Structure formats: C-alpha cells, structure tokens
Amino acid sequence: MESSITAKGRVTIPKAVRERLGLKAGDRIKFFFHPDGSVVLLPKIPTSALRGIVKRTRQAVTVAEMNDAIGSGATRAGKRGDRA
C-alpha cells in the first residue's frame, strides 16, 4: 500500500492500515525510527486502555503484611551475611 504526501505534509493512512491498527479520527500515532532507516507507525494507546488487562490473582496486601515481609527479608539477608 502507498499514499502520497500533500504540500502541507499530510498523509492519508490507507483504510486497511487504519482498520488493522484500530485507528479512528482523532487518534494519535507514534513514529519509531530504526537504525536501518525504516520507520514504524504505531497507535498511541492511552494508559486508561490498559486498565483490566492484568487480572488479579489474589487479594491486595495490607501495609502491615508488607512491613512483615520487609522485616523477615531483612532478617534472612542478615543471617546470610548479605549487605545492601
């Protein structure tokens, strides 16, 4: 596929490319330059779109549980002779 550049530097992204990348009017895209001179065009995904991708496998840990884990880890490290 190809497209031409207007005098103002604008390009129409072919429909097949827009559909494949899930692009619609108003979306933002990123350009990445590779050392070999090629350029990659990727949709810029808002962080809000990532919400829910990773499923929770267990319940949240409390601050007290974190502190206990830190304390027991520090104790084990001291017994091994490790130093930070």
Buried (B, 14 or more C-beta within 10 A) or exposed (E): EEEEEEEEEEEEBEEEEBEEBEBEEEBEEEEEEEEEEEEEEEBEEEEEEEEEEEEEEEEEEEEEEEEEEEEEEEEEEEEEEEEE
